[in-house]
Amino acid sequence: MVDPTVFRDVLAQWPSGVTVVTTLAAPTDGSPEQTAPSWHGMTASSFSSVSLTPPLVSICLDRKLYSHGLISESGLFGISVLAKDQAEVARRFAGMVPDVEDRFAGESWSTAVTGVPLLDSALGWLDCRVVHEHEGGDHTIFVGEVLAGHTARKSAPLLFHSRGWGQFADVMPDVATLADTSLVDDHVAAAEIAGAGVRVRVAQPMLTVAGGTSIVVGDREQAMASLEAGVDVAEWLVDPLVPGDLDRVLSGIEGIADRSSVHLLDAFGASRADAVAGAVSAFAQERVLEICLQDRAGSATPLAIRHLLQEVVALARPVPIRLGLHDRDRLGLVKAITALKSGVSHFDTSATGADGAVSTEDLVCLLHEVDVTSPVDVVAVADLSRRLRAPLNPAEAEPASAPTAPPPAILREQLGAAG
Ligand SMILES: Cc1cc2nc3c(=O)[nH]c(=O)nc-3n(C[C@H](O)[C@H](O)[C@H](O)COP(=O)(O)O)c2cc1C
């Protein structure tokens, strides 16, 4: 037989979601103040789906637990799936917080069909009636028929792995795309940037070039005219905290949502998270082309970016989130890595890092270093950037001049190969 410690250690390597399983305790006989069943609940990660038709789920509970006896007697249980910010709730319902008199205190609960409590702030809940009880060693597998369900909130789930709490992190995307936002007003430059595989934000609709263009629009009339003139994407700037701004853009994009990119200004500003989440939900419902979170002031920290993205990437699905990042304190690439790991694969950059934005050439090199493919021609971008910088810094005009720091490997290889 397997060594019990080894067995537990291997089980600890299996990552799972975390739920609170709730049930009802029958009223105590004779007690005048207790006439209705009281609530009880415990943390459980053994939740599993069993069947779609009929809808069945299972939980596997230790026979010694108080909850086990109650579920067996009542024949009822509820499942509340916990979100990433609910480790404290999980600890409380697992009996890991000392001196807790009421595990349910401080949270808002509802009931549905069976009367068991269901956590309002959970990612979702199921209300179940026990239809089978299978013996499983020192545990019992309760199979429940699902009578009601609700997806209460969209966010990342709480995870449990190796006896610790964790959060879901998206893997790096396979492909990332870039858009230049330096407001190009020259046809040759626009053609060159787009030709290098970077969508280009043009100053006027006449600058339309092959390869992808966008333009910032103020109203629907401008948007329609620009799209008719051949611009690919209309970009709308929205301040989620300005009353009426959301509605202005929602009505403006009617019928052209799939060619509209909405930019939420100062998206990472303190105390704007709720407004941003609301705007993301509203635009996701309209199926806009993309939702861009802007950090024009550069005030967003990598941690703030991670927190907001964990919330809104899920809210926006299937609409992709784009990020307009600032390079303040040279943290632009750190923020880009954070974003890539949080489910973002579209970025606003600028060919020379103009306006303090993360520079296209830096981000393309980073993508290469972390094995994320991009349609961008890295040599063309490096060459363009050198020429654009040249008037400001004549030393850079001459490609043969030795750079002060060695360029990233990709550029060393590519520029070497290009002669
Ligand atoms: C993340 C996590 C998952 C758990 N999952 C289960 C489970 O699936 N089944 C079980 O019997 N106990 C599980 N437990 C243990 C119970 O939550 C714990 O024993 C709880 O205090 C039982 O409550 P009760 O004694 O009031 O019934 C888990 C604990 C943690 C921390």
The ligand as an ORCA input file, in Angstrom:
! r2SCAN-3c Opt
* xyz 0 1
  C      -9.034     24.037      0.407
  C      -9.749     23.050      1.280
  C     -10.539     22.099      0.691
  C     -11.222     21.150      1.466
  N     -11.979     20.222      0.838
  C     -12.584     19.267      1.572
  C     -13.353     18.269      0.922
  O     -13.513     18.273     -0.291
  N     -13.913     17.308      1.691
  C     -13.768     17.270      3.062
  O     -14.290     16.373      3.682
  N     -13.070     18.237      3.712
  C     -12.486     19.242      2.991
  N     -11.776     20.227      3.620
  C     -11.753     20.266      5.093
  C     -12.991     20.946      5.688
  O     -13.232     22.196      5.097
  C     -12.809     21.191      7.187
  O     -12.556     19.967      7.802
  C     -14.016     21.885      7.813
  O     -13.633     22.423      9.045
  C     -15.192     20.962      8.031
  O     -16.213     21.675      8.672
  P     -17.184     20.985      9.749
  O     -16.297     20.233     10.723
  O     -17.915     22.115     10.375
  O     -18.081     20.065      8.987
  C     -11.097     21.170      2.882
  C     -10.313     22.150      3.471
  C      -9.630     23.075      2.685
  C      -8.772     24.102      3.331
*
